[in-house]
Amino acid sequence: MQLYVNGNQTVTPEETDHLLDKIQQSPQARAQLLEKLLGQQACRQLGILNIPKDFKLSVVIPVYNEKNYIREIIRRVQEVPIPKEIILVDDCSKDGTREILKEIEEEQGLKVVFHEVNQGKGAALRTGFGHTTGDVIIVQDADLEYDPAEYPRLIQPILDNRADVVFGSRFIGDCHRVLYYWHSVANSWLTTLSNMFTNLNLTDMETCYKVFRKEVIKDIKLKSNRFGFEPEITAKIAKRRPSWRVYEVPVSYSGRTYEEGKKIGLKDAIQAFFCIIRYWIAD
């Protein structure tokens, strides 16, 4: 049986199946075909990328007491159709997460680094960054608040050579779970304060999703051990403008409650306040 379009013979169903199988195996071929069918602008809006040959994304995941979510977040990251390496840093979890990660390391061969003493998110990220070998590096929390399906949208400005650093904002367009009012006030206040000192116009300085060219992260010396990482990295990036171009893109967000394992609190907000001032004054 042959397929016809406007009276002209095209391809058999078998040939069509073969073509679809080939496209499924190659993200580059899939992106090229969809660009021809939908147009480049539509593909950009949908997060469909034509990824360069030999490109690799490094996903750094700091982990602390996330036994209920760690397998699922790893599965979601692995499903993203981008060539990547996953680097997990366990910051001395006490709830059974370490045992799960040891199983995952053995089963899947993922890179897992274990801290023997709890040091904080910033320290875990420093460790993870030291093991990266990719062209672009992205920070991923170990819970399910942020969706790895956003990766294509986040790395696109870098692949288009428009950006060196990308922040994924929860507050400029996409859906989010409705939760704590005072948390949103604190986020807004800290972002505004950070912008005043850095002269950036970010809408979400405290976002998990921060993406960097490898040259950027290799050229920054980080010091903060806990959630001070967010204002510190922002301040140090701002000081390198215009050499480093910063973009912000919208991301969806499904926050969680403290009963579901949320960790950041008032103490971390106060620390962030002092970090904003500290890293504005000196490195």
C-alpha positions as CSV (number, residue, x, y, z in Angstrom):
1,M,0.0,0.0,0.0
2,Q,1.3,3.4,-1.0
3,L,0.4,6.8,0.5
4,Y,-0.5,9.6,-1.8
5,V,-0.7,13.4,-1.3
6,N,-2.5,15.4,-4.0
7,G,-2.2,12.5,-6.3
8,N,1.6,12.1,-5.9
9,Q,3.1,8.9,-4.5
10,T,5.0,9.6,-1.3
11,V,6.1,6.8,1.1
12,T,4.8,3.5,2.3
13,P,3.7,3.1,6.0
14,E,6.7,0.9,6.5
15,E,9.0,3.7,5.3
16,T,7.2,6.2,7.5
17,D,7.6,4.0,10.5
18,H,11.4,3.6,9.7
19,L,11.7,7.4,9.4
20,L,9.9,8.0,12.7
21,D,12.1,5.4,14.5
22,K,15.2,7.2,13.1
23,I,13.9,10.6,14.3
24,Q,13.1,9.2,17.7
25,Q,16.7,8.0,18.1
26,S,18.2,11.3,17.2
27,P,17.3,14.5,19.1
28,Q,19.1,16.5,16.4
29,A,17.1,15.0,13.5
30,R,13.8,15.4,15.5
31,A,14.5,19.1,16.1
32,Q,15.4,19.7,12.5
33,L,12.3,18.1,11.2
34,L,10.0,19.9,13.7
35,E,11.7,23.2,12.8
36,K,10.8,22.6,9.1
37,L,7.2,21.6,10.0
38,L,6.4,24.2,12.7
39,G,8.9,27.0,12.1
40,Q,11.8,28.1,14.3
41,Q,9.8,30.5,16.5
42,A,7.1,27.9,17.4
43,C,9.9,25.4,18.2
44,R,11.5,27.9,20.5
45,Q,8.3,28.5,22.4
46,L,7.8,24.8,22.8
47,G,11.4,24.3,24.0
48,I,12.4,22.2,21.0
49,L,16.1,22.5,20.5
50,N,18.5,21.7,17.7
51,I,21.3,20.7,20.0
52,P,24.9,20.9,18.7
53,K,26.9,17.8,18.1
54,D,28.9,16.7,21.2
55,F,27.0,19.0,23.5
56,K,26.7,17.9,27.1
57,L,24.6,19.3,29.9
58,S,25.8,18.9,33.5
59,V,23.0,18.6,36.0
60,V,24.1,19.1,39.6
61,I,21.7,17.9,42.3
62,P,22.4,18.7,46.0
63,V,20.6,16.2,48.2
64,Y,19.6,16.3,51.9
65,N,16.9,14.1,53.4
66,E,14.9,13.5,50.2
67,K,14.1,9.8,50.4
68,N,10.5,10.3,49.2
69,Y,11.5,12.1,46.1
70,I,15.0,11.3,45.0
71,R,14.2,8.4,42.7
72,E,11.4,10.3,41.0
73,I,13.5,13.5,40.4
74,I,16.3,11.4,38.9
75,R,13.9,9.6,36.6
76,R,12.5,13.0,35.5
77,V,16.0,14.4,34.8
78,Q,16.9,11.3,32.8
79,E,13.8,11.6,30.7
80,V,14.8,15.0,29.3
81,P,16.0,14.3,25.7
82,I,19.3,16.3,26.1
83,P,22.8,14.6,26.3
84,K,23.8,15.0,29.9
85,E,25.6,13.9,33.0
86,I,24.0,13.8,36.4
87,I,26.0,14.6,39.5
88,L,24.4,14.0,42.9
89,V,25.9,15.3,46.1
90,D,24.5,13.9,49.3
91,D,25.0,16.4,52.1
92,C,25.1,13.7,54.9
93,S,21.4,12.7,54.8
94,K,20.0,10.9,57.9
95,D,16.6,9.7,56.6
96,G,17.8,6.8,54.4
97,T,18.5,8.9,51.3
98,R,22.2,7.9,51.3
99,E,21.3,4.2,51.1
100,I,19.0,4.9,48.2
101,L,21.7,6.8,46.4
102,K,24.2,4.0,47.0
103,E,21.7,1.7,45.3
104,I,21.2,4.1,42.4
105,E,25.0,4.6,42.0
106,E,25.4,0.8,41.7
107,E,22.4,0.2,39.5
108,Q,22.7,3.1,37.1
109,G,26.4,4.2,37.3
110,L,25.5,7.8,38.1
111,K,28.1,10.0,39.7
112,V,27.3,10.3,43.5
113,V,29.4,12.2,46.0
114,F,28.9,11.8,49.7
115,H,29.6,14.5,52.3
116,E,30.5,12.9,55.7
117,V,29.3,16.1,57.5
118,N,26.3,18.2,56.7
119,Q,27.5,21.5,55.3
120,G,24.6,23.0,53.4
121,K,23.4,23.5,49.8
122,G,26.1,25.9,48.8
123,A,28.8,23.5,49.9
124,A,27.1,20.6,48.1
125,L,27.0,22.7,44.9
126,R,30.7,23.6,45.2
127,T,31.4,19.9,45.4
128,G,29.2,19.1,42.5
129,F,30.5,21.9,40.3
130,G,34.0,20.4,40.8
131,H,32.9,17.2,39.1
132,T,31.2,18.7,36.0
133,T,32.5,18.1,32.5
134,G,29.6,19.5,30.5
135,D,29.4,22.6,28.3
136,V,26.5,24.0,30.3
137,I,25.8,23.5,34.0
138,I,22.3,23.6,35.6
139,V,21.3,23.4,39.3
140,Q,18.5,21.1,40.1
141,D,16.9,20.7,43.6
142,A,16.3,17.1,44.7
143,D,12.5,17.6,45.3
144,L,9.7,17.9,42.8
145,E,9.1,21.7,43.1
146,Y,10.9,22.4,39.8
147,D,10.3,20.4,36.6
148,P,13.3,19.2,34.6
149,A,11.1,19.4,31.4
150,E,12.0,23.1,31.6
151,Y,15.6,22.4,30.6
152,P,15.3,23.0,26.9
153,R,13.7,26.5,27.6
154,L,16.5,27.2,30.1
155,I,19.5,26.4,28.0
156,Q,18.1,27.9,24.8
157,P,19.4,31.4,25.3
158,I,22.9,30.0,25.8
159,L,22.7,27.7,22.8
160,D,21.5,30.7,20.7
161,N,24.6,32.6,22.0
162,R,22.5,35.3,23.6
163,A,23.3,34.5,27.2
164,D,26.1,33.2,29.5
165,V,23.8,32.8,32.5
166,V,20.1,32.1,32.7
167,F,17.8,32.4,35.7
168,G,14.5,30.5,35.7
169,S,11.9,32.8,37.2
170,R,8.8,31.6,38.9
171,F,7.1,35.0,38.7
172,I,7.0,36.0,35.1
173,G,4.3,34.0,33.5
174,D,4.0,30.3,34.1
175,C,1.7,28.5,36.5
176,H,2.7,27.9,40.2
177,R,1.2,26.2,43.2
178,V,-0.5,28.7,45.6
179,L,1.1,28.4,49.0
180,Y,2.7,30.8,51.6
181,Y,2.1,34.6,51.2
182,W,5.0,35.6,53.4
183,H,7.4,33.4,51.5
184,S,6.5,35.3,48.3
185,V,6.9,38.6,50.1
186,A,10.4,37.5,51.4
187,N,11.4,36.3,47.9
188,S,10.3,39.6,46.4
189,W,12.0,41.7,49.1
190,L,15.3,39.8,48.8
191,T,15.2,40.0,45.0
192,T,14.6,43.7,45.2
193,L,17.3,44.3,47.7
194,S,19.7,42.2,45.6
195,N,18.8,44.2,42.5
196,M,19.5,47.4,44.3
197,F,23.1,46.4,45.0
198,T,23.8,44.5,41.8
199,N,21.9,46.8,39.4
200,L,20.2,43.7,37.8
201,N,16.5,43.7,37.2
202,L,15.8,40.1,38.1
203,T,12.3,39.0,39.3
204,D,13.5,35.8,41.1
205,M,17.0,35.9,42.6
206,E,16.2,32.9,44.9
207,T,15.2,30.5,42.1
208,C,16.7,27.0,42.1
209,Y,17.1,27.1,38.3
210,K,20.4,28.8,37.5
211,V,22.2,27.8,34.3
212,F,25.8,28.7,33.4
213,R,28.3,28.2,30.6
214,K,31.1,26.1,32.0
215,E,33.5,29.1,31.7
216,V,31.3,31.1,34.1
217,I,31.1,28.6,36.9
218,K,34.8,27.7,36.6
219,D,35.7,31.4,37.0
220,I,33.8,32.0,40.2
221,K,35.1,31.2,43.7
222,L,32.1,30.4,45.9
223,K,32.2,30.6,49.7
224,S,28.6,30.3,51.1
225,N,27.8,27.0,52.6
226,R,24.0,27.2,52.9
227,F,21.3,29.1,51.0
228,G,23.6,32.2,50.8
229,F,24.7,30.6,47.5
230,E,21.8,32.3,45.8
231,P,22.7,36.0,46.6
232,E,26.5,35.2,46.4
233,I,26.4,33.8,42.8
234,T,24.1,36.6,41.7
235,A,26.4,39.3,43.1
236,K,29.5,37.7,41.5
237,I,27.8,37.3,38.2
238,A,26.6,40.9,38.2
239,K,30.2,42.1,38.8
240,R,31.3,40.5,35.6
241,R,28.8,42.3,33.3
242,P,28.8,43.1,30.4
243,S,31.2,40.2,29.8
244,W,28.6,37.8,31.1
245,R,25.2,38.2,29.6
246,V,22.3,37.4,31.9
247,Y,18.8,36.2,30.8
248,E,15.7,35.3,32.7
249,V,13.0,32.9,31.4
250,P,9.7,31.8,33.0
251,V,9.4,28.4,34.6
252,S,6.6,26.5,36.3
253,Y,6.8,25.9,40.0
254,S,5.0,23.4,42.3
255,G,6.1,24.4,45.8
256,R,5.7,22.1,48.8
257,T,4.7,22.6,52.4
258,Y,6.9,22.1,55.4
259,E,4.9,18.9,56.1
260,E,6.1,17.7,52.6
261,G,9.7,18.4,53.4
262,K,10.3,22.1,52.7
263,K,13.5,23.3,54.4
264,I,14.2,27.0,53.8
265,G,13.0,29.3,56.6
266,L,13.4,32.6,58.4
267,K,17.0,31.9,59.4
268,D,17.9,31.4,55.7
269,A,16.2,34.7,54.7
270,I,18.2,36.6,57.3
271,Q,21.4,35.0,56.1
272,A,20.5,35.9,52.5
273,F,20.1,39.5,53.6
274,F,23.6,39.7,55.1
275,C,25.0,37.8,52.1
276,I,23.6,40.4,49.7
277,I,25.4,43.2,51.5
278,R,28.6,41.2,52.2
279,Y,29.1,40.2,48.5
280,W,28.3,43.7,47.3
281,I,31.1,45.1,49.6
282,A,33.7,42.5,48.9
283,D,34.4,39.1,47.3
